Amino acid sequence: MKKGERKCLECKIQFKKLNDLQSVCSFDCAINRAKRLRDKRETNDWKERKANLKKEVKSISDWKNDLQKEVNWIVRELDKDLPCISHPTMKDFLRYDAGHAYTVKSHSDIRFNVHNIHKQNSQANERYGYCVEYQSGIRERYGVEYLEMLEGLPLTWKGIGKEKFTISNIQGKYLPAARAIVRELKKGVTFTRDQVNDLIGIYILNYKL
């Protein structure tokens, strides 16, 4: 590039600039660039409006599902180096799930409590759920005291959902906190289950592991 020249930001050809502020080579390029920037700005504005509209029409179930996806990912990451909690030797399954001991449907108050969720292979999760083998896996991995704590969760947190599971809380506090944990885990930061519960803010620390 010769001295005093620059590349046109629109058509990309080299031109001799008349002043330091000149960024296009001609009036036509100036018009085309202005139109393109306007269209891009309008597209970005629409994307922002669309995102806001999607938030406005999302139901409480949608927000809960969003949070559950993040919590499930966190659990699988916490247990990534561990085998299936209930059937550690089972083979020929599709994937690892975040297996709830007490299901979302039957015990929704503790659906986000990571003590209630452990990595479980898809076949065991779908067929057996919280079975004798799941209980044995918990006992062998964490001890009898932990198993007793886990089995007491439904009573410990009974009714908490009515108080805390609102769109405002999930959107403004719990979901951002869970996503922050996900980002840190991807960086290699480690967390205990108590720390995850505490940081998300739904369940206070109730067991030291």
C-alpha positions as CSV (number, residue, x, y, z in Angstrom):
1,M,0.0,0.0,0.0
2,K,1.4,3.4,-1.0
3,K,1.7,6.3,1.4
4,G,-1.6,8.2,1.7
5,E,-3.6,5.2,0.5
6,R,-6.0,2.9,2.4
7,K,-8.4,0.1,1.6
8,C,-12.0,1.1,1.1
9,L,-14.2,-0.4,3.8
10,E,-16.9,-1.1,1.3
11,C,-15.5,-2.3,-2.0
12,K,-12.0,-3.1,-0.6
13,I,-10.0,-1.5,-3.4
14,Q,-7.0,0.8,-2.6
15,F,-7.6,4.5,-2.9
16,K,-5.9,7.7,-2.1
17,K,-7.5,9.3,0.9
18,L,-8.2,13.0,1.0
19,N,-8.1,13.1,4.8
20,D,-7.5,10.9,7.8
21,L,-11.2,10.4,8.4
22,Q,-12.1,9.1,4.9
23,S,-12.9,5.4,5.0
24,V,-14.5,4.8,1.5
25,C,-13.4,5.5,-1.9
26,S,-16.5,7.1,-3.5
27,F,-19.9,8.5,-2.9
28,D,-21.5,5.2,-4.1
29,C,-19.5,3.3,-1.6
30,A,-20.4,5.8,1.2
31,I,-24.1,5.2,0.3
32,N,-23.8,1.5,0.2
33,R,-21.9,1.3,3.5
34,A,-24.4,3.5,5.2
35,K,-27.3,1.2,4.0
36,R,-25.4,-1.9,5.1
37,L,-24.6,-0.5,8.6
38,R,-28.3,0.6,8.9
39,D,-29.5,-2.9,8.0
40,K,-27.0,-4.4,10.4
41,R,-28.2,-2.1,13.2
42,E,-31.8,-2.9,12.4
43,T,-31.0,-6.6,12.5
44,N,-29.3,-6.3,15.8
45,D,-32.2,-4.3,17.2
46,W,-34.7,-6.9,16.0
47,K,-32.6,-9.7,17.6
48,E,-32.6,-7.8,20.9
49,R,-36.4,-7.2,20.6
50,K,-37.0,-10.9,19.7
51,A,-34.9,-12.1,22.7
52,N,-36.9,-9.8,25.0
53,L,-40.2,-11.0,23.5
54,K,-39.2,-14.6,24.0
55,K,-38.6,-13.9,27.6
56,E,-41.9,-12.2,28.0
57,V,-43.9,-15.2,26.7
58,K,-41.9,-17.9,28.5
59,S,-43.9,-19.7,31.2
60,I,-42.7,-20.6,34.6
61,S,-42.2,-24.2,33.3
62,D,-39.9,-22.9,30.6
63,W,-37.8,-21.0,33.1
64,K,-37.6,-24.1,35.3
65,N,-36.5,-26.2,32.4
66,D,-33.8,-23.7,31.5
67,L,-32.5,-23.9,35.0
68,Q,-32.7,-27.7,35.1
69,K,-30.6,-28.0,32.0
70,E,-27.8,-25.9,33.6
71,V,-28.0,-27.8,36.9
72,N,-28.0,-31.2,35.1
73,W,-24.9,-30.1,33.1
74,I,-23.2,-29.1,36.4
75,V,-23.9,-32.5,38.0
76,R,-22.6,-34.4,35.0
77,E,-19.4,-32.3,35.2
78,L,-19.0,-32.7,39.0
79,D,-19.3,-36.5,38.5
80,K,-17.4,-36.7,35.2
81,D,-14.7,-39.0,36.5
82,L,-17.1,-41.2,38.4
83,P,-19.0,-44.2,37.1
84,C,-22.8,-44.5,37.0
85,I,-24.2,-44.1,40.6
86,S,-26.4,-47.2,40.3
87,H,-24.9,-49.5,37.7
88,P,-21.2,-48.7,37.4
89,T,-20.5,-51.8,35.2
90,M,-23.5,-51.5,32.8
91,K,-22.5,-51.2,29.2
92,D,-24.2,-50.4,25.9
93,F,-26.1,-47.2,27.0
94,L,-26.5,-44.1,25.0
95,R,-25.2,-41.4,27.3
96,Y,-24.9,-40.3,30.9
97,D,-27.8,-38.5,32.4
98,A,-28.3,-36.4,35.5
99,G,-30.3,-39.0,37.4
100,H,-32.6,-37.6,40.1
101,A,-33.0,-39.8,43.2
102,Y,-36.4,-38.2,43.7
103,T,-38.0,-37.4,40.4
104,V,-38.9,-33.9,39.2
105,K,-42.5,-34.9,38.8
106,S,-42.9,-36.4,42.3
107,H,-40.7,-34.1,44.3
108,S,-40.4,-30.8,42.4
109,D,-39.2,-28.9,45.5
110,I,-35.8,-30.6,45.4
111,R,-35.5,-30.8,41.6
112,F,-32.5,-28.4,41.6
113,N,-30.8,-29.7,44.7
114,V,-27.5,-31.3,43.4
115,H,-27.4,-33.7,46.4
116,N,-30.5,-35.2,44.8
117,I,-28.9,-35.6,41.4
118,H,-26.0,-37.9,40.4
119,K,-24.5,-39.1,37.1
120,Q,-26.4,-42.1,35.9
121,N,-26.3,-43.9,32.6
122,S,-29.3,-43.3,30.4
123,Q,-30.5,-46.9,30.5
124,A,-30.4,-47.2,34.3
125,N,-32.0,-43.7,34.6
126,E,-34.9,-44.5,32.3
127,R,-35.5,-48.1,33.6
128,Y,-34.8,-48.0,37.3
129,G,-34.4,-44.5,38.5
130,Y,-33.8,-44.4,42.3
131,C,-33.5,-48.1,42.9
132,V,-31.8,-50.3,45.5
133,E,-28.6,-50.1,43.4
134,Y,-28.8,-46.3,43.4
135,Q,-29.1,-46.4,47.2
136,S,-26.2,-48.8,47.4
137,G,-24.1,-46.6,45.1
138,I,-24.7,-43.6,47.3
139,R,-23.9,-45.5,50.5
140,E,-20.7,-47.0,49.1
141,R,-19.5,-43.7,47.6
142,Y,-20.4,-41.2,50.3
143,G,-21.5,-43.2,53.4
144,V,-24.6,-44.0,55.4
145,E,-24.9,-40.4,56.9
146,Y,-25.0,-38.9,53.4
147,L,-27.6,-41.4,52.3
148,E,-29.8,-40.5,55.2
149,M,-29.4,-36.8,54.4
150,L,-30.4,-37.5,50.8
151,E,-33.4,-39.5,51.7
152,G,-34.5,-36.7,54.1
153,L,-34.4,-34.0,51.4
154,P,-38.1,-34.2,50.5
155,L,-39.2,-33.4,54.0
156,T,-36.4,-30.9,54.6
157,W,-37.3,-28.8,51.6
158,K,-41.1,-29.5,51.4
159,G,-42.9,-26.4,50.1
160,I,-39.8,-24.4,49.2
161,G,-40.9,-24.3,45.6
162,K,-43.9,-22.2,46.3
163,E,-41.7,-19.6,47.9
164,K,-38.7,-19.5,45.7
165,F,-39.6,-20.9,42.2
166,T,-40.9,-17.7,40.6
167,I,-40.0,-16.3,37.2
168,S,-38.3,-13.3,38.9
169,N,-36.1,-15.5,41.1
170,I,-35.1,-18.0,38.4
171,Q,-34.5,-15.3,35.7
172,G,-32.8,-12.8,38.0
173,K,-30.9,-15.0,40.5
174,Y,-30.8,-18.7,40.1
175,L,-30.2,-19.1,36.3
176,P,-27.4,-16.5,36.1
177,A,-25.7,-18.1,39.1
178,A,-25.9,-21.5,37.6
179,R,-24.6,-20.3,34.3
180,A,-21.7,-18.6,36.1
181,I,-20.8,-21.9,37.7
182,V,-20.9,-23.6,34.3
183,R,-18.5,-21.0,33.0
184,E,-16.1,-21.6,35.9
185,L,-16.3,-25.4,35.5
186,K,-15.4,-25.0,31.9
187,K,-12.3,-23.1,33.0
188,G,-11.3,-26.0,35.3
189,V,-12.5,-24.6,38.6
190,T,-13.8,-27.3,41.0
191,F,-16.8,-27.1,43.2
192,T,-18.4,-29.4,45.9
193,R,-22.1,-30.0,45.8
194,D,-22.6,-27.8,48.8
195,Q,-20.8,-25.0,47.1
196,V,-23.0,-25.4,44.0
197,N,-26.2,-25.3,46.1
198,D,-25.0,-22.3,48.0
199,L,-23.9,-20.3,45.0
200,I,-27.2,-20.9,43.1
201,G,-29.0,-19.8,46.3
202,I,-32.0,-22.1,46.4
203,Y,-30.8,-24.5,49.1
204,I,-28.6,-23.6,52.0
205,L,-25.6,-25.7,53.0
206,N,-27.0,-28.8,54.8
207,Y,-24.3,-31.4,54.5
208,K,-20.5,-31.1,54.4
209,L,-19.0,-33.3,51.7
